[in-house]
């Protein structure tokens, strides 16, 4: 900023015949120091003697500062922020150059002007707050500006001439020197979604309803005080979408695009099409819309009946059962070889058949006992050890399965996991939700996963879309395996008021939109852009922004009582158990059918067999 101000002034002091500063070498050294920090390209409109112009050109060349002499065209080079126009109004073309510059809006930022011998400024010149116009007068240097077109000029005193030298140069800072707009009327556009929001913008009632609107309203009230303006609020129901034919926006963006509003009183998201019609000046609301869901039960993503033991334990159990089968089978076989004529007359004696031994082993695994047992001492000892060893496995398995049925999982971490899971999804019914979930928009910033989620779970073809009110979505979030897309802070406020302490545990988030947090929009190329931006930065640095955010927004509820989160087992948790039952039922039915068919065929064969009568 110092370089932008001092460099053109020192140029004029060096070449202006009415000013004599000694020693001049001090000015050259000072210019050399300034131009290192602020590169400058000069377009000069001067009608001076050629010797003076050549001397100026040489001195600037020694400082590596290019200068271009013009007499008619207001030309400039890139980059614009390095461009400085030097004009002597006493030249015959002076007034024409100023009129042309005003027509081409060259008095706006980032152009800089240094004007000599200008007696008065025309009232129609567009020298607003963001301008950098320096007038060299007999008594010093001033910088004129005006707040609005129909208001008078205000002058910033930059420096005074004293004893053929200038005083210390004042650095021109908009936030300090041009922040007072003297009660200028300014329109501020605000978005609200719920009917009663306008009546409760600053009384902290229903803070979770339109939280982003209420938070930004409190901040824009501070901006109004900082700038000393008279606000006029314009209320809209949407942020705005473009008309496909005219490319004109409605809502808040339409107010800024048509310049009927100066400031957007509600923060909005960045999009490529909006950047071309508005400017963004401040990050105010660190909040995002995400899919929020409760961590699913372990049974929703895994078969809990195989989780109590790891793979090698299962292998060991299978090997042990095979060994038990052969040991018991050979013991029973030996018993029947020695005393089959005695054992066959007793009830409850285990027979040496494969099915009987397997049935006894299954009874031992399930700790249900067996109606048939061995009769020898070796058989009884083996049976006791079998039931004892399998009892420990049964106890370990049962204890683990109870814990697993109450456990949740964090296996759903990405959008791909969500898409593949059995989770149903819903989206809060808001205008921006429907806009951002459009296929055309998502294809620009996101990948095929987002599109697949929208087409299969949010807006499936030929089915009702899953857009719903906030309270309905939070209710489904509590009762079902359900993911709800909404602004996180709004959902967390409802959760804090309605969920039990144990139900607040296991809340998870997955971001769906790959876009930055919302910023405050203002009118494109607004003359107040710099002071509005600095005002928002001041609020952030002093804690005003974070204080208001904490007052309105709710954080993610903390889990204080996870151990008490006991829930009943549902059908989904017992799916594998019912599957085993049904498989066994159909197998038994199939075997029973085969036995009936075989029995009937056997009876028919016996009936067809010829009978031979004995001879007398």
DOVO-634938 format. One line per field, with one value per residue (C-alpha): residue number from 1; residue in one letter; x, y, z. Coordinates in Angstrom, 1 decimal, decimal comma. Layout:
! DOVO-634938
n = c(NUM ...) .
res = c(A ...) .
x = c(X ...) .
y = c(Y ...) .
z = c(Z ...) .
This chain:
! DOVO-634938
n = c(1 2 3 4 5 6 7 8 9 10 11 12 13 14 15 16 17 18 19 20 21 22 23 24 25 26 27 28 29 30 31 32 33 34 35 36 37 38 39 40 41 42 43 44 45 46 47 48 49 50 51 52 53 54 55 56 57 58 59 60 61 62 63 64 65 66 67 68 69 70 71 72 73 74 75 76 77 78 79 80 81 82 83 84 85 86 87 88 89 90 91 92 93 94 95 96 97 98 99 100 101 102 103 104 105 106 107 108 109 110 111 112 113 114 115 116 117 118 119 120 121 122 123 124 125 126 127 128 129 130 131 132 133 134 135 136 137 138 139 140 141 142 143 144 145 146 147 148 149 150 151 152 153 154 155 156 157 158 159 160 161 162 163 164 165 166 167 168 169 170 171 172 173 174 175 176 177 178 179 180 181 182 183 184 185 186 187 188 189 190 191 192 193 194 195 196 197 198 199 200 201 202 203 204 205 206 207 208 209 210 211 212 213 214 215 216 217 218 219 220 221 222 223 224 225 226 227 228 229 230 231 232 233 234 235 236 237 238 239 240 241 242 243 244 245 246 247 248 249 250 251 252 253 254 255 256 257 258 259 260 261 262 263 264 265 266 267 268 269 270 271 272 273 274 275 276 277 278 279 280 281 282 283 284 285 286 287 288 289 290 291 292 293 294 295 296 297 298 299 300 301 302 303 304 305 306 307 308 309 310 311 312 313 314 315 316 317 318 319 320 321 322 323 324 325 326 327 328 329 330 331 332 333 334 335 336 337 338 339 340 341 342 343 344 345 346 347 348 349 350 351 352 353 354 355 356 357 358 359 360 361 362 363 364 365 366 367 368 369 370 371 372 373 374 375 376 377 378 379 380 381 382 383 384 385 386 387 388 389 390 391 392 393 394 395 396 397 398 399 400 401 402 403 404 405 406 407 408 409 410 411 412 413 414 415 416 417 418 419 420 421 422 423 424 425 426 427 428 429 430 431 432 433 434 435 436 437 438 439 440 441 442 443 444 445 446 447 448 449 450 451 452 453 454 455 456 457 458 459 460 461 462 463 464 465 466 467 468 469 470 471 472 473 474 475 476 477 478 479 480 481 482 483 484 485 486 487 488 489 490 491 492 493 494 495 496 497 498 499 500 501 502 503 504 505 506 507 508 509 510 511 512 513 514 515 516 517 518 519 520 521 522 523 524 525 526 527 528 529 530 531 532 533 534 535 536 537 538 539 540 541 542 543 544 545 546 547 548 549 550 551 552 553 554 555 556 557 558 559 560 561 562 563 564 565 566 567 568 569 570 571 572 573 574 575 576 577 578 579 580 581 582 583 584 585 586 587 588 589 590 591 592 593 594 595 596 597 598 599 600 601 602 603 604 605 606 607 608 609 610 611 612 613 614 615 616) .
res = c(X X X X X X X X X X X X X X X X X X X X X X X X X X X X X X X X X X X X X X X X X X X X X X X X X X X X X X X X X X X X X X X X X X X X X X X X X X X X X X X X X X X X X X X X X X X X X X X X X X X X X X X X X X X X X X X X X X X X X X X X X X X X X X X X X X X X X X X X X X X X X X X X X X X X X X X X X X X X X X X X X X X X X X X X X X X X X X X X X X X X X X X X X X X X X X X X X X X X X X X X X X X X X X X X X X X X X X X X X X X X X X X X X X X X X X X X X X X X X X X X X X X X X X X X X X X X X X X X X X X X X X X X X X X X X X X X X X X X X X X X X X X X X X X X X X X X X X X X X X X X X X X X X X X X X X X X X X X X X X X X X X X X X X X X X X X X X X X X X X X X X X X X X X X X X X X X X X X X X X X X X X X X X X X X X X X X X X X X X X X X X X X X X X X X X X X X X X X X X X X X X X X X X X X X X X X X X X X X X X X X X X X X X X X X X X X X X X X X X X X X X X X X X X X X X X X X X X X X X X X X X X X X X X X X X X X X X X X X X X X X X X X X X X X X X X X X X X X X X X X X X X X X X X X X X X X X X X X X X X X X X X X X X X X X X X X X X X X X X X X X X X X X X X X X X X X X X X X X X X X X X X X X X X X X X X X X X X X X X X X X X X X X X X X X X X X X X X X X X X X X X X X X X X X X X X X X X X X X) .
x = c(0,0 2,9 4,4 1,2 0,9 4,4 5,8 3,5 3,8 7,6 7,5 5,5 7,7 10,7 9,3 6,9 8,4 6,7 8,3 12,0 13,2 16,8 18,6 17,0 19,2 17,3 14,1 15,7 17,0 13,6 11,9 14,3 13,4 9,7 9,6 11,3 8,2 5,6 6,3 4,8 4,1 3,4 1,3 2,0 -0,1 2,3 2,8 6,1 9,4 11,1 14,2 12,2 10,5 13,8 15,3 12,2 12,5 16,2 15,7 12,9 14,9 17,6 15,0 13,7 10,3 8,9 7,0 4,9 4,0 0,6 -1,5 -4,8 -5,5 -6,0 -4,0 -2,7 -0,8 -1,2 -1,2 -3,7 -2,6 0,7 -0,8 -0,4 -1,7 0,2 -1,7 -1,1 -4,5 -3,0 -2,3 -4,8 -6,0 -6,3 -10,1 -10,7 -8,5 -10,4 -13,8 -12,6 -11,3 -14,6 -16,5 -14,2 -14,4 -10,6 -11,0 -11,9 -9,6 -6,9 -5,9 -4,1 -4,0 -1,7 -3,1 -1,4 -3,0 -6,6 -8,5 -11,8 -13,3 -16,3 -19,3 -20,1 -16,7 -17,0 -14,3 -15,7 -14,3 -12,1 -10,4 -6,8 -6,7 -3,9 -4,1 -1,0 -1,9 0,2 -0,3 0,1 -1,4 -5,1 -7,1 -10,7 -13,6 -17,4 -19,6 -22,3 -23,0 -25,2 -23,1 -20,3 -16,6 -14,7 -10,9 -8,2 -5,2 -2,1 0,7 1,5 4,3 6,5 9,7 10,1 9,8 6,9 5,8 5,5 3,2 0,0 -0,8 -4,3 -6,3 -9,9 -10,9 -9,5 -9,9 -13,0 -15,1 -17,7 -20,5 -22,5 -25,8 -25,9 -29,0 -27,9 -30,1 -29,2 -30,7 -31,5 -32,6 -35,0 -36,7 -39,2 -42,1 -41,4 -37,7 -38,1 -39,8 -37,0 -33,8 -32,0 -34,0 -32,4 -35,8 -35,7 -32,0 -31,8 -34,3 -32,6 -29,4 -27,2 -29,7 -29,7 -26,0 -25,2 -27,9 -26,2 -22,9 -24,3 -25,7 -22,1 -21,2 -24,0 -22,5 -18,9 -19,9 -22,4 -25,1 -28,9 -29,9 -33,0 -33,5 -34,8 -36,1 -35,9 -37,0 -34,1 -30,4 -31,2 -30,9 -30,3 -33,0 -31,8 -32,7 -31,8 -29,1 -30,6 -30,9 -33,7 -33,5 -30,5 -28,2 -30,7 -30,7 -26,9 -26,8 -29,4 -27,6 -30,8 -28,9 -25,3 -24,7 -25,9 -26,9 -26,8 -23,7 -23,8 -21,8 -19,2 -20,2 -18,6 -21,6 -22,0 -18,4 -19,0 -21,9 -20,9 -17,9 -17,2 -15,7 -15,9 -16,0 -18,5 -20,2 -18,0 -20,8 -21,6 -24,4 -23,5 -25,1 -25,6 -26,4 -26,1 -23,3 -25,1 -25,3 -22,6 -25,2 -26,2 -22,8 -21,5 -22,6 -22,2 -22,6 -19,1 -17,4 -17,0 -14,0 -11,3 -10,5 -7,9 -10,2 -12,9 -10,5 -9,4 -13,0 -13,7 -10,6 -11,6 -15,1 -13,6 -11,3 -14,2 -16,3 -13,7 -12,9 -16,5 -17,3 -14,5 -15,4 -19,0 -18,0 -15,8 -18,6 -21,0 -18,5 -18,0 -21,6 -24,1 -26,5 -26,8 -26,7 -29,4 -31,9 -31,1 -32,8 -30,7 -27,6 -25,6 -25,4 -22,3 -23,7 -22,5 -25,8 -26,2 -22,6 -23,1 -26,4 -24,8 -22,0 -24,4 -26,2 -22,9 -22,0 -25,4 -25,2 -28,5 -27,4 -28,1 -30,7 -28,2 -24,9 -22,1 -22,2 -18,5 -16,2 -14,1 -17,2 -18,5 -15,1 -14,9 -18,5 -17,9 -14,7 -16,6 -19,4 -16,9 -14,6 -17,6 -19,2 -16,2 -16,5 -20,3 -19,8 -17,2 -19,3 -22,5 -20,7 -19,2 -22,4 -24,3 -21,7 -21,6 -25,3 -25,1 -22,1 -21,9 -19,5 -17,6 -17,3 -19,3 -16,7 -17,0 -19,8 -19,0 -19,6 -22,9 -23,9 -23,2 -24,8 -28,5 -28,9 -31,8 -31,1 -33,1 -32,5 -33,9 -36,5 -34,8 -34,4 -30,6 -30,7 -32,7 -30,5 -27,2 -28,5 -29,1 -27,2 -25,8 -24,4 -22,9 -21,2 -19,1 -17,7 -18,2 -17,8 -20,1 -20,6 -22,6 -24,7 -25,4 -26,5 -28,9 -30,4 -30,7 -31,4 -32,4 -34,4 -34,9 -36,6 -40,4 -40,4 -41,1 -38,0 -36,7 -36,9 -38,5 -38,8 -36,2 -38,1 -39,2 -35,7 -34,3 -37,1 -36,2 -32,5 -33,4 -35,6 -34,1 -30,9 -31,1 -28,8 -30,2 -28,6 -28,9 -26,9 -25,1 -25,6 -29,4 -29,7 -27,5 -29,7 -32,8 -30,8 -29,7 -33,3 -34,9 -32,3 -31,5 -27,9 -27,2 -28,7 -26,3 -23,4 -22,2 -23,2 -21,2 -20,9 -20,0 -19,6 -21,5 -20,8 -17,1 -17,5 -16,1 -17,9 -20,3 -19,0 -20,7 -21,5 -21,7 -22,4 -19,9 -17,1 -18,8 -17,0 -17,4 -15,8 -12,6 -14,2 -16,8 -14,1 -12,0 -15,1 -15,7 -12,0 -12,2 -15,2 -13,3 -10,1 -11,9 -14,0 -17,4 -18,0 -17,1 -19,2 -22,3 -21,6 -21,4 -24,7 -26,6 -25,0 -25,0 -22,0 -22,0 -23,5 -21,0 -21,4 -21,5 -23,3 -22,3 -22,3 -26,1 -26,9 -28,8 -31,2 -33,3 -32,3 -34,3 -35,0 -32,0 -29,7 -31,0 -31,0 -28,4 -30,1 -33,4 -31,5 -30,0 -33,5 -35,1 -32,2 -32,5 -36,3 -36,2 -33,4 -35,5 -38,6 -36,6 -35,2 -38,7 -40,1 -37,3 -38,0 -41,8 -41,0 -38,6 -41,1 -43,9 -41,6 -40,6 -44,2 -45,1 -42,2 -43,3 -46,9 -45,7 -43,4 -44,9 -45,9 -45,1 -47,6 -46,1 -46,9 -49,1) .
y = c(0,0 2,4 1,7 2,4 5,8 7,2 6,2 8,4 11,3 11,2 11,1 14,3 16,0 15,2 16,7 19,4 22,8 24,4 22,1 22,0 19,3 19,0 16,9 15,1 12,1 11,3 11,1 8,8 6,5 6,5 5,7 2,9 1,5 1,7 0,2 -2,9 -3,6 -2,3 -2,8 0,0 0,7 4,4 5,8 9,5 12,2 15,2 18,2 19,3 20,2 17,2 17,7 17,3 14,2 12,7 13,4 11,8 8,8 8,3 8,6 6,0 3,7 3,7 2,5 -0,1 1,5 1,6 4,7 5,2 8,7 9,2 12,2 10,8 7,1 5,9 2,7 0,4 -2,8 -6,0 -6,6 -3,9 -3,5 -2,2 0,5 4,1 7,1 10,4 13,4 17,2 18,8 22,0 20,1 20,7 17,1 16,9 17,3 14,9 12,2 12,5 12,2 9,2 7,5 8,1 6,6 3,5 3,2 3,6 5,4 2,1 -0,3 -1,3 1,7 4,6 8,2 11,1 14,4 17,8 21,2 20,1 23,1 21,2 17,8 17,3 16,1 13,3 11,6 8,1 8,4 6,1 4,6 2,0 4,6 5,8 9,3 11,6 15,3 17,4 20,8 23,8 23,0 19,3 16,0 15,0 12,0 12,6 10,1 10,0 7,5 7,5 9,1 11,9 12,7 15,3 14,5 13,7 14,4 12,4 14,5 12,5 15,0 18,7 20,8 22,4 24,4 22,9 19,3 17,0 15,7 12,1 10,4 9,0 5,5 5,3 2,5 2,1 0,5 3,5 6,4 5,5 3,2 5,8 5,8 8,6 6,7 5,6 3,4 -0,1 -3,1 -6,4 -9,6 -12,4 -16,0 -17,8 -21,2 -21,3 -18,9 -17,7 -17,1 -13,4 -12,8 -14,5 -13,5 -12,2 -13,3 -16,8 -18,6 -21,9 -21,5 -24,6 -23,4 -21,5 -21,4 -20,1 -17,2 -16,2 -16,4 -14,3 -11,8 -11,1 -10,6 -8,3 -6,1 -5,6 -4,7 -2,1 -0,5 -0,6 1,1 3,4 2,7 2,5 -1,1 -2,1 -5,9 -7,8 -11,3 -14,2 -17,9 -19,3 -18,6 -18,5 -20,6 -19,4 -19,3 -21,6 -19,1 -15,7 -16,8 -14,5 -15,7 -15,5 -15,2 -13,8 -14,2 -12,5 -9,4 -9,2 -9,8 -7,1 -4,8 -4,3 -5,4 -4,6 -7,4 -10,9 -11,2 -15,0 -17,0 -19,2 -22,0 -21,5 -22,6 -21,9 -20,1 -17,8 -16,6 -14,8 -12,7 -12,1 -11,6 -13,5 -11,4 -13,4 -16,9 -16,8 -20,1 -23,2 -25,7 -28,2 -30,5 -34,2 -37,6 -38,3 -41,8 -44,0 -46,6 -49,7 -52,9 -55,4 -57,8 -55,4 -55,9 -59,2 -62,6 -62,3 -66,0 -66,7 -63,7 -65,0 -67,2 -66,3 -68,5 -70,7 -71,4 -72,5 -74,8 -76,2 -76,9 -78,7 -80,8 -81,6 -82,7 -85,0 -86,6 -86,9 -88,6 -91,3 -91,9 -92,3 -94,4 -96,9 -97,2 -97,9 -100,3 -102,2 -102,4 -104,0 -106,4 -107,8 -107,8 -107,1 -109,7 -108,0 -104,3 -104,9 -105,7 -102,5 -99,1 -95,9 -97,6 -95,7 -97,8 -97,9 -96,1 -92,9 -91,0 -91,9 -90,8 -87,5 -86,9 -87,5 -85,1 -82,4 -82,7 -82,3 -79,2 -77,6 -78,7 -80,5 -84,0 -87,3 -90,0 -92,7 -93,3 -95,8 -98,5 -99,3 -97,4 -96,0 -94,8 -93,0 -91,3 -90,2 -88,9 -87,0 -85,3 -84,5 -82,7 -81,0 -79,6 -78,5 -76,8 -74,4 -73,6 -73,2 -70,8 -68,7 -68,6 -67,6 -64,8 -63,4 -63,6 -61,5 -58,8 -58,9 -58,5 -55,2 -54,0 -51,4 -51,1 -48,3 -50,2 -47,5 -44,8 -43,7 -43,0 -46,3 -48,2 -46,3 -47,2 -50,9 -51,1 -51,8 -48,3 -46,2 -42,5 -39,3 -35,6 -32,6 -30,8 -27,5 -25,5 -25,9 -29,6 -30,3 -28,0 -29,5 -33,1 -32,5 -34,8 -32,0 -30,2 -33,3 -34,3 -31,2 -31,6 -35,2 -38,6 -41,5 -42,6 -39,5 -39,9 -43,6 -42,6 -40,1 -42,4 -45,5 -44,2 -40,5 -40,1 -43,5 -43,6 -44,2 -44,0 -41,2 -39,1 -39,3 -35,6 -35,0 -32,4 -32,2 -33,7 -36,7 -37,4 -37,2 -39,6 -42,1 -41,7 -42,7 -45,7 -47,2 -48,0 -44,7 -41,9 -38,3 -35,5 -32,1 -29,3 -31,0 -28,4 -28,3 -32,1 -32,2 -29,6 -31,9 -35,0 -33,3 -32,6 -35,9 -38,7 -40,5 -40,4 -43,9 -43,2 -40,3 -42,7 -43,9 -40,9 -40,8 -38,4 -38,7 -35,7 -35,8 -32,5 -31,8 -28,0 -25,4 -23,9 -21,0 -17,5 -14,1 -12,8 -9,2 -7,3 -7,9 -5,2 -3,4 -0,2 -1,3 -4,7 -3,9 -2,3 -5,1 -7,7 -6,0 -5,8 -9,5 -10,2 -7,9 -9,9 -13,1 -11,9 -10,4 -13,4 -11,9 -14,4 -17,5 -16,1 -15,8 -19,2 -20,9 -19,2 -20,5 -23,8 -27,1 -29,4 -33,1 -34,6 -36,4 -40,0 -40,1 -43,4 -45,9 -48,9 -48,5 -48,7 -52,0 -52,9 -55,9 -58,3 -58,0 -60,4 -59,1 -60,0 -63,6 -64,0 -66,7 -68,7 -68,7 -69,5 -72,6 -73,6 -73,2 -75,0 -77,9 -78,0 -78,2 -80,9 -83,0 -82,5 -83,6 -86,6 -87,5 -87,3 -89,6 -92,1 -92,1 -92,7 -95,5 -97,1 -97,0 -98,5 -101,2 -102,1 -102,2 -104,5 -106,9 -106,9 -107,7 -110,5 -114,1 -116,3 -120,0 -122,4 -125,5 -128,8 -131,3) .
z = c(0,0 0,8 -2,5 -4,3 -2,6 -2,4 -5,7 -7,9 -5,5 -5,6 -9,4 -9,4 -6,9 -9,1 -12,3 -11,1 -11,7 -8,7 -6,2 -5,5 -3,1 -2,2 -2,4 -5,4 -4,9 -1,7 -3,8 -6,4 -3,7 -2,0 -5,3 -5,8 -2,4 -3,1 -6,6 -5,3 -3,2 -5,7 -9,4 -11,4 -15,1 -15,9 -18,7 -18,7 -20,3 -20,3 -22,5 -21,0 -22,6 -24,2 -22,1 -18,9 -20,4 -21,4 -18,0 -16,3 -18,6 -17,8 -14,0 -14,1 -16,4 -13,8 -11,3 -13,8 -14,0 -17,5 -18,7 -21,8 -23,0 -24,5 -25,7 -26,7 -25,9 -22,3 -22,8 -20,1 -19,8 -17,8 -14,9 -14,0 -10,4 -11,6 -13,8 -12,9 -14,9 -14,7 -16,0 -16,2 -16,4 -17,8 -21,0 -23,8 -23,7 -19,9 -19,6 -22,5 -20,9 -17,6 -19,4 -21,3 -18,2 -16,4 -19,3 -19,2 -15,4 -15,1 -11,8 -10,1 -8,4 -9,2 -11,4 -9,8 -11,0 -10,1 -11,4 -11,4 -11,6 -11,3 -9,9 -9,2 -9,7 -11,9 -9,8 -12,3 -12,0 -10,6 -7,9 -5,3 -2,1 -3,9 -6,1 -5,8 -7,2 -5,9 -6,6 -6,4 -5,0 -4,0 -0,3 -0,5 -1,7 -1,3 -2,4 -3,3 -3,2 -2,7 -1,1 -3,8 -7,1 -5,8 -2,7 -2,5 -2,6 0,6 0,7 2,4 3,3 2,2 2,8 3,2 1,7 4,4 3,6 0,1 1,3 2,1 5,5 6,2 3,8 5,2 4,1 2,7 4,2 3,4 6,7 8,6 6,2 4,1 6,3 7,3 4,7 6,5 6,7 3,1 2,3 1,3 0,4 2,0 0,6 3,2 2,5 4,8 4,5 7,3 7,7 11,3 10,7 9,9 13,3 15,2 13,5 16,6 19,7 19,8 19,6 17,6 16,9 14,9 12,3 9,5 11,6 8,8 8,1 11,8 12,2 9,2 10,1 13,4 11,6 8,9 11,7 12,9 9,3 9,3 12,4 11,1 7,8 9,3 6,7 6,8 5,9 4,0 4,1 1,1 2,0 -0,4 -0,1 -2,1 -2,9 -6,6 -9,7 -13,3 -15,9 -18,8 -21,4 -20,0 -17,5 -15,0 -11,4 -9,0 -5,2 -3,4 -6,4 -8,6 -6,2 -6,4 -10,2 -10,9 -8,4 -6,4 -3,4 -2,3 0,2 0,5 4,1 4,0 3,2 0,1 -1,5 -4,2 -7,7 -11,0 -12,4 -9,4 -9,3 -12,6 -11,2 -7,5 -5,4 -2,1 0,7 4,0 5,3 8,2 8,7 9,1 8,5 5,9 4,9 5,2 5,5 9,2 10,4 13,5 13,3 12,1 14,2 13,5 12,3 9,5 7,7 9,1 10,1 13,9 14,4 13,0 14,7 18,2 17,1 14,7 11,7 13,4 16,4 14,0 12,2 15,5 16,5 13,3 13,7 17,3 16,3 13,6 16,2 18,6 16,0 15,2 18,9 19,9 16,8 17,5 21,2 20,3 17,6 20,1 22,6 20,1 18,9 22,4 23,6 20,8 22,0 25,4 24,3 21,7 24,4 26,4 25,8 25,3 24,1 21,4 18,3 16,1 13,1 11,6 12,0 15,7 16,5 14,6 16,4 19,8 18,8 17,7 21,1 22,8 20,8 21,6 25,2 24,8 25,9 24,1 24,6 23,8 25,5 25,6 28,2 28,6 31,0 28,1 26,4 29,5 30,1 26,5 26,5 29,7 28,3 25,1 26,9 29,3 26,5 24,4 27,4 27,6 23,9 24,2 27,1 25,3 22,2 24,0 26,0 22,8 20,7 23,3 23,2 19,4 19,0 21,0 19,0 16,2 13,4 11,7 8,4 6,5 6,0 2,4 -0,1 -1,8 1,5 1,9 -1,6 -1,2 2,2 3,0 4,5 3,2 2,6 2,8 2,1 3,9 1,8 1,0 -2,3 -2,3 -1,6 -4,8 -6,7 -5,6 -6,1 -9,8 -12,0 -14,2 -11,2 -9,6 -12,8 -12,7 -9,2 -8,2 -9,5 -10,5 -6,8 -6,0 -9,1 -8,3 -4,8 -6,1 -8,8 -6,5 -3,0 -3,2 -6,4 -7,9 -11,3 -11,2 -7,4 -4,9 -4,1 -0,5 0,3 3,7 6,5 9,2 12,0 9,9 8,8 12,4 13,5 10,9 11,8 15,3 14,6 11,4 9,6 7,8 6,6 6,6 4,5 6,1 7,7 10,5 13,2 12,6 12,9 16,0 17,7 17,2 18,3 21,5 22,4 21,4 21,6 24,9 26,1 24,8 21,4 20,9 20,7 17,4 15,3 12,0 9,1 5,4 3,2 -0,1 -1,7 -2,6 -2,3 0,2 3,1 2,4 2,1 2,1 -1,4 -2,5 -5,7 -8,4 -8,4 -5,5 -4,5 -0,9 -1,4 0,5 3,6 3,8 3,5 6,3 8,4 8,3 9,0 12,1 13,4 12,9 14,5 17,5 18,2 17,4 14,6 16,7 19,6 17,5 15,9 19,4 20,4 17,4 16,3 18,1 18,2 17,7 20,9 23,1 24,1 27,9 28,5 25,9 28,3 28,9 25,2 25,4 22,7 21,8 19,1 15,9 13,1 11,1 13,9 13,9 10,2 10,1 12,9 10,9 7,7 9,4 10,6 7,2 5,4 7,9 7,5 3,7 3,9 6,3 4,1 1,1 2,8 4,1 0,6 -0,7 2,1 1,2 -2,5 -1,7 0,7 -1,9 -4,6 -2,2 -1,4 -5,1 -5,8 -3,1 -4,4 -7,9 -6,9 -7,8 -4,9 -5,0 -3,2 -1,6 -3,1 -1,3) .
